[in-house]
Amino acid sequence: MTLPVGGDIKDSTGTSVLGGGGSPSLAEPSFEAKTSNFNAIAGHRYGVDTTSNAVTITLPSSPSTGDAIYFIDFGGMYSTNNLTIAGNGKTIMGQNEDLVVTVNNESFGLAYNGTTWRVY
């Protein structure tokens, strides 16, 4: 499908649903770049660069069922300087221990199922 320059696709009520200048936008959500320890927020996407140092991310302490967070290795150095995900009182994959990521270029998400954070 090709949109005309400045064109919109509208539904039967005339509301723009996909536009070449209108909204809503279908742009890929941005990643927040991080290089030091931080507290993650549900619904966010993080590009974590461990080139200079290891990074620990603390998950939310009171997640809601369905909350999700996504991570990507911005520096390609997780095997040199590990990424650690701290559960903050919740389990990860049913385990009551931190998740340590040691594979370069790894990208993954965590989703809370009401009981534990699950890796996807």
Secondary structure, DSSP 4 states (H G I P E B T S, - for coil): --PPTT-EEE-TTS-EEEESSSSS--PPPPPEEE-S-EE--TT-EEEE--SSS-EEEEPPSSPPTT-EEEEEESSS-TTTS-EEEE-TTSEETTBSS-EEE-STT-EEEEEE-SSEEEE-
